[in-house]
Each structure stands twice: as C-alpha cells, then as structure tokens.
Amino acid sequence: MIRYNKRCDSVWPIELGLDVFTEAIKLPEQKYIPLRHAPSVVDTRVAIVGAGPTGISLAARLWHMGLGDSFVLLDERTTFAESFVSRLIAVGQHVMRSPYHHHLAPDGDITLAAFGRLHWSELAASERRQLDLARLSERSLPSARLFVDHMYHIISAHHLARSAFQFRVTDVHRDGQYWMLCDDQNRVVRAESVVFAMGQISSMTSWTGTLIDPLSPNTSSGNHGNLVGVVGAGNTAGHVILNEVRAGYRVLWFVREDERYSCTDVPHRFFRDEGIADYLRQPLSLRRKVLQEAFLGSCMPEHYRLFKAFKAHNLVTVVNKPVVNVAQARDLQKVICSDSRVYLCSHVYNATGLKPSPLPRIMPDIATAGGYPVLHDTTLESVTAPNIFFAGIHSALSLGPASKLIDGTRLAAERILPAIRSRLLTDSIATSSHNYKFAIFGRMHAIGGMDVKTGEDLDETIAATRS
C-alpha cells in the first residue's frame, strides 16, 4: 500500500521541485576545520557536547548573547559536522528535506535564503528556481551543498573553531557545583552547565550477509551487477534508490509495511504553537506513542513522482515484506523475507534509518522513559540532574517530533539558552546584557556600534565621558 500525505505548506504543485532532483547538482564538500587538541583540564561555564549542526547553532546563539568566551564545543571527531556532511555525501543526497526557512543561523544573521542570493552566480538553474519559490514563501528545497556552505559560514562568522575541542566524553559526574566531563585519555572538562547535542547515528540491522551501509563514507556505486536491493522506507532509502537508478541499475525495494511519502519527516503541526501545546498536554506514555508514529520513515513527494515512472519501466520493484535475513550466496546476496521468499541481489543497501547517538555514562543516573531523557518541558533540563540540558533527538519527550529536524534546534534553543543565560550572568555581565552581538557576512558588530563590554569596562567608559 502507498501512503501519500499531500499536506504541504504550498499552493504550487510538487512538479516544480522535480528538477532539483534530476539536475546534476554538486554534492556538498567536507571542509576540514580542525577541532583543537584539548589540554588535560578545561574550565568553562557551558560545555556543548556535539559539534554537529545542533551544537553549531547553539554555540552561535550563545555568542550572540554575549557569552562567546563562556562555552566550549566537544566532539569525538576531528572536524565540525563530520558525521552529518559525510552522511550526505555517502548517500548522495543533493537536496535537503527542510525548507529554506529552517536553518541554523540565529536571528540577526544572514539567513539561508539570503546566503543563497549572495551566491546566486554559483547556483544551478534548479537551485535558483527553488530560491525563487522561497522568496514567494512557497515550499522550497535548498540544495545540500548550499545548506552545508551556510553552516560553515556560521562556524567562521562566530569564530567557533577557537572554542571547539576534539574530546570524546565517556563519563559525566558531579563535583560540587560543577559537572566533570571525562574522556579515555584522563582529560577533564569542568563546566557549570552541560548541553548534549549529539544527534543520530546509523541504525544498522544485524544480518549475516555482506551489507553496504549507505551512511558509510566508503560507499560507492561500483561494479555490482544490474540488480541491487535497498532495505528501508525512509528518506535515506529514497536517495539511495534514486542514485542507483541514475547509475543504470534496477532496484528491489524492500519495505516492511507501506510506502510512505510526505513533505516533512514529521507533521507540520509539531512546529507550531498549537501542535506543541497539544503534545505537551499528553502524559509521557502517550508522548512516546506519538513519537513512535511520527518517526516512521518516509520518502519525499518528489520521490513518489519519480518512483512511479521507475516502476512503470521496471527499474524499481517494491517487495512489501519484512526482511528477516541477508546471507551470502556465492558472489550474490540472498535476501530472505518473512514469507520465506528468497531474492538474489548483487549488493544490498541497509537504509533502515537513524537512531539517537548513545549518551555517555552520567552519574548519578538521569531519569529516562523509552530511551529518552525525562526533562523539564520549559527548559529541556534533566528532571534529576540540574544544569544538564538536552537538544536534538534526545529532547524528544519534551520538544516533540520536531526535535529530530533542523528547525528543532531553534525550538530547543528558545527553551535552553534563556535558562542557562539567567544562571550564568554575573553582575558585571548583567550590566552590559543589552549589548547583543550579531554577525552579517562574517563581520562582528554590536547594537549601537559598541563592542560588548564588561561592567568594569562600561564604568570606565562612563567615567571618561563625564570627565
């Protein structure tokens, strides 16, 4: 069965977006912005664990609050957003699912659409058409490379590389008023507040055969015969299928239940005040059911139009049965479904989606429900561990299904950062709290033309003026 959700925030037909899927748009490039080597002890006021899109956006927003010297970014990888960008490249994802108005920049920064207009001459024709749709407030799909370039601009404009360390957090424990974050090299980061922004990882199913993980950076469409298998019903599967057909292969698409197509990963109502309010009125047990239903994978509406044509030409064949095993059969892969039918493929892609990254050991234990931390709804702070906050997918019990998407970062920041700022501001910082920084095209400014000053600096300035 095909489930096609036609509810899109657009009056224009979906066909306007097909060219951005079919035109040869460049994939994003992984830019190496190295994370610093952490010393044996780091003291900070806020530790953000995760230097992916969510961590980058939260750090930029703290910078705007005048707390640019009060946080560090920690990540086990060697560069910013390494997992996120390598996943886009490995899957061959040319187009973002989130629209132009869902991006990582804080208010006051250059938006994704404005960044695209700034680089208009570098855009392909289909990218320009999508940008025109964004200006009309219609559904618009930015290219993955433009989104990633905008993300790198945010890193540069807010000087985040100065505060980012390669540091794999293994243990977190309380020591007086501080949280101690430890790694496997006996290094310690001591922080007053901790924000976990760790994102998601590949949800691999254990089978005995040789499988290709489409999220692996080493994935490539090499010489693997004419028939490939793709297991999974979500957006990753959609992009893998599209790229395999482009490369001249036929695809067996293994879907557990139904083919699902939708504009967004989760319903639009969960981004709006009324939808969020309805969600928060539910007890935790019902919230978990809402998350389970909302997190079911789906392809994009553009995939539906393209796959319909592929099926008509026998380029894609759907098998609506759960896969129970994939086994080696000489030089082929044997896909065994729940009805005992066997399908032979040259290679099989495991595109069964993502799952939350495992959290480090936190002592004392934090309260969880269904694998998600239990948080205060208004601040996304752990109910059992003061000054430990969660953004991204780990905040789902309180933030709702939007937590896994790009715009979920904005919603998380609106709850987390005011709470952190109110606790961290000293009298001297509070004196100048009205001087917020903002960055445009990589330049630093401050409201009123003044740099952000400490209370002592302001006192000296006032005294000099009076004299």
Solvent accessible surface area in square Angstrom, and as a share of the most:
residue,aa,sasa,rsa
1,M,145,0.65
2,I,80,0.41
3,R,131,0.48
4,Y,47,0.18
5,N,58,0.29
6,K,160,0.68
7,R,195,0.71
8,C,28,0.17
9,D,78,0.40
10,S,33,0.21
11,V,132,0.76
12,W,119,0.42
13,P,78,0.49
14,I,23,0.12
15,E,85,0.38
16,L,71,0.35
17,G,6,0.06
18,L,38,0.19
19,D,34,0.18
20,V,1,0.01
21,F,3,0.01
22,T,81,0.47
23,E,57,0.26
24,A,102,0.79
25,I,7,0.04
26,K,143,0.61
27,L,57,0.29
28,P,5,0.03
29,E,120,0.54
30,Q,63,0.28
31,K,91,0.38
32,Y,145,0.55
33,I,41,0.21
34,P,71,0.45
35,L,14,0.07
36,R,125,0.46
37,H,144,0.64
38,A,0,0.00
39,P,69,0.44
40,S,75,0.48
41,V,91,0.52
42,V,14,0.08
43,D,85,0.44
44,T,19,0.11
45,R,56,0.21
46,V,0,0.00
47,A,0,0.00
48,I,1,0.00
49,V,8,0.05
50,G,7,0.07
51,A,0,0.00
52,G,16,0.15
53,P,21,0.13
54,T,22,0.13
55,G,0,0.00
56,I,0,0.00
57,S,0,0.00
58,L,1,0.00
59,A,0,0.00
60,A,0,0.00
61,R,30,0.11
62,L,0,0.00
63,W,12,0.04
64,H,18,0.08
65,M,41,0.19
66,G,23,0.22
67,L,1,0.01
68,G,14,0.13
69,D,151,0.78
70,S,14,0.09
71,F,8,0.03
72,V,12,0.07
73,L,1,0.00
74,L,0,0.00
75,D,15,0.08
76,E,86,0.39
77,R,78,0.29
78,T,56,0.32
79,T,4,0.02
80,F,0,0.00
81,A,4,0.03
82,E,53,0.24
83,S,34,0.22
84,F,26,0.11
85,V,0,0.00
86,S,22,0.14
87,R,48,0.17
88,L,10,0.05
89,I,64,0.33
90,A,16,0.12
91,V,8,0.05
92,G,10,0.10
93,Q,23,0.10
94,H,29,0.13
95,V,1,0.01
96,M,11,0.05
97,R,19,0.07
98,S,15,0.10
99,P,17,0.11
100,Y,6,0.02
101,H,135,0.60
102,H,19,0.08
103,H,30,0.13
104,L,1,0.01
105,A,5,0.04
106,P,8,0.05
107,D,133,0.69
108,G,48,0.46
109,D,14,0.07
110,I,12,0.06
111,T,58,0.34
112,L,0,0.00
113,A,18,0.14
114,A,29,0.23
115,F,14,0.06
116,G,0,0.00
117,R,99,0.36
118,L,104,0.52
119,H,48,0.21
120,W,87,0.30
121,S,97,0.63
122,E,107,0.48
123,L,13,0.06
124,A,25,0.20
125,A,51,0.39
126,S,0,0.00
127,E,3,0.01
128,R,80,0.29
129,R,115,0.42
130,Q,2,0.01
131,L,0,0.00
132,D,60,0.31
133,L,21,0.10
134,A,21,0.16
135,R,151,0.55
136,L,109,0.54
137,S,100,0.65
138,E,27,0.12
139,R,37,0.13
140,S,2,0.01
141,L,3,0.01
142,P,1,0.01
143,S,1,0.01
144,A,0,0.00
145,R,40,0.15
146,L,7,0.03
147,F,3,0.01
148,V,0,0.00
149,D,47,0.24
150,H,2,0.01
151,M,0,0.00
152,Y,10,0.04
153,H,35,0.16
154,I,1,0.00
155,I,3,0.01
156,S,74,0.48
157,A,3,0.02
158,H,3,0.01
159,H,60,0.27
160,L,1,0.00
161,A,35,0.27
162,R,160,0.59
163,S,20,0.13
164,A,0,0.00
165,F,13,0.05
166,Q,67,0.30
167,F,2,0.01
168,R,120,0.44
169,V,18,0.10
170,T,33,0.19
171,D,36,0.19
172,V,1,0.01
173,H,74,0.33
174,R,81,0.29
175,D,82,0.43
176,G,61,0.59
177,Q,119,0.53
178,Y,62,0.24
179,W,3,0.01
180,M,28,0.13
181,L,0,0.00
182,C,26,0.15
183,D,10,0.05
184,D,97,0.50
185,Q,111,0.49
186,N,141,0.72
187,R,21,0.08
188,V,33,0.19
189,V,0,0.00
190,R,89,0.32
191,A,0,0.00
192,E,41,0.18
193,S,1,0.01
194,V,0,0.00
195,V,1,0.01
196,F,0,0.00
197,A,5,0.04
198,M,51,0.23
199,G,28,0.27
200,Q,37,0.16
201,I,53,0.27
202,S,30,0.19
203,S,33,0.21
204,M,91,0.41
205,T,54,0.32
206,S,109,0.70
207,W,39,0.14
208,T,110,0.64
209,G,12,0.11
210,T,91,0.53
211,L,36,0.18
212,I,32,0.16
213,D,31,0.16
214,P,1,0.01
215,L,23,0.12
216,S,32,0.21
217,P,99,0.62
218,N,138,0.71
219,T,29,0.17
220,S,81,0.52
221,S,54,0.35
222,G,35,0.33
223,N,161,0.82
224,H,10,0.04
225,G,45,0.43
226,N,80,0.41
227,L,38,0.19
228,V,0,0.00
229,G,0,0.00
230,V,0,0.00
231,V,11,0.06
232,G,10,0.10
233,A,15,0.11
234,G,13,0.13
235,N,25,0.13
236,T,26,0.15
237,A,0,0.00
238,G,0,0.00
239,H,5,0.02
240,V,7,0.04
241,I,0,0.00
242,L,8,0.04
243,N,29,0.15
244,E,4,0.02
245,V,18,0.10
246,R,98,0.36
247,A,54,0.42
248,G,55,0.53
249,Y,36,0.14
250,R,96,0.35
251,V,2,0.01
252,L,19,0.09
253,W,1,0.00
254,F,2,0.01
255,V,1,0.01
256,R,166,0.61
257,E,108,0.48
258,D,23,0.12
259,E,8,0.04
260,R,43,0.16
261,Y,2,0.01
262,S,19,0.12
263,C,2,0.01
264,T,16,0.10
265,D,40,0.21
266,V,2,0.01
267,P,44,0.27
268,H,36,0.16
269,R,125,0.46
270,F,10,0.04
271,F,26,0.11
272,R,102,0.37
273,D,118,0.61
274,E,109,0.49
275,G,4,0.03
276,I,23,0.12
277,A,40,0.31
278,D,68,0.35
279,Y,6,0.02
280,L,47,0.23
281,R,169,0.62
282,Q,64,0.29
283,P,76,0.48
284,L,63,0.31
285,S,65,0.42
286,L,75,0.37
287,R,15,0.05
288,R,109,0.40
289,K,133,0.56
290,V,41,0.24
291,L,3,0.01
292,Q,136,0.60
293,E,131,0.59
294,A,11,0.08
295,F,46,0.19
296,L,90,0.45
297,G,31,0.30
298,S,8,0.05
299,C,0,0.00
300,M,0,0.00
301,P,1,0.01
302,E,1,0.00
303,H,0,0.00
304,Y,48,0.18
305,R,74,0.27
306,L,23,0.11
307,F,1,0.00
308,K,129,0.55
309,A,49,0.38
310,F,31,0.13
311,K,58,0.25
312,A,80,0.62
313,H,133,0.59
314,N,108,0.55
315,L,60,0.30
316,V,3,0.02
317,T,66,0.39
318,V,35,0.20
319,V,11,0.07
320,N,61,0.32
321,K,83,0.35
322,P,38,0.24
323,V,19,0.11
324,V,82,0.47
325,N,41,0.21
326,V,0,0.00
327,A,20,0.15
328,Q,93,0.41
329,A,30,0.23
330,R,230,0.84
331,D,120,0.62
332,L,61,0.30
333,Q,9,0.04
334,K,65,0.27
335,V,0,0.00
336,I,43,0.22
337,C,1,0.01
338,S,61,0.39
339,D,56,0.29
340,S,89,0.58
341,R,159,0.58
342,V,75,0.43
343,Y,49,0.19
344,L,87,0.43
345,C,1,0.01
346,S,20,0.13
347,H,63,0.28
348,V,0,0.00
349,Y,3,0.01
350,N,4,0.02
351,A,3,0.02
352,T,52,0.30
353,G,26,0.25
354,L,60,0.30
355,K,93,0.40
356,P,48,0.30
357,S,11,0.07
358,P,96,0.61
359,L,49,0.25
360,P,18,0.11
361,R,156,0.57
362,I,10,0.05
363,M,96,0.43
364,P,82,0.52
365,D,108,0.56
366,I,25,0.13
367,A,33,0.26
368,T,77,0.45
369,A,18,0.14
370,G,50,0.48
371,G,67,0.65
372,Y,33,0.13
373,P,1,0.01
374,V,24,0.14
375,L,10,0.05
376,H,85,0.38
377,D,42,0.22
378,T,110,0.64
379,T,27,0.16
380,L,0,0.00
381,E,13,0.06
382,S,3,0.02
383,V,61,0.35
384,T,69,0.40
385,A,1,0.01
386,P,75,0.47
387,N,29,0.15
388,I,0,0.00
389,F,0,0.00
390,F,0,0.00
391,A,0,0.00
392,G,7,0.07
393,I,6,0.03
394,H,5,0.02
395,S,0,0.00
396,A,0,0.00
397,L,0,0.00
398,S,1,0.01
399,L,1,0.01
400,G,2,0.02
401,P,0,0.00
402,A,0,0.00
403,S,3,0.02
404,K,53,0.23
405,L,29,0.14
406,I,23,0.12
407,D,7,0.03
408,G,0,0.00
409,T,5,0.03
410,R,76,0.28
411,L,12,0.06
412,A,0,0.00
413,A,5,0.04
414,E,101,0.45
415,R,37,0.14
416,I,0,0.00
417,L,2,0.01
418,P,70,0.44
419,A,14,0.11
420,I,0,0.00
421,R,40,0.14
422,S,82,0.53
423,R,112,0.41
424,L,3,0.01
425,L,39,0.19
426,T,61,0.36
427,D,127,0.66
428,S,49,0.32
429,I,45,0.23
430,A,49,0.38
431,T,71,0.41
432,S,4,0.03
433,S,36,0.23
434,H,118,0.53
435,N,7,0.03
436,Y,82,0.31
437,K,38,0.16
438,F,59,0.24
439,A,1,0.01
440,I,63,0.32
441,F,115,0.48
442,G,35,0.34
443,R,161,0.59
444,M,87,0.39
445,H,62,0.28
446,A,7,0.05
447,I,99,0.50
448,G,74,0.71
449,G,74,0.71
450,M,75,0.33
451,D,96,0.50
452,V,43,0.25
453,K,61,0.26
454,T,68,0.40
455,G,5,0.05
456,E,119,0.53
457,D,61,0.31
458,L,18,0.09
459,D,89,0.46
460,E,106,0.48
461,T,56,0.32
462,I,84,0.42
463,A,59,0.46
464,A,71,0.55
465,T,111,0.64
466,R,203,0.74
467,S,126,0.81
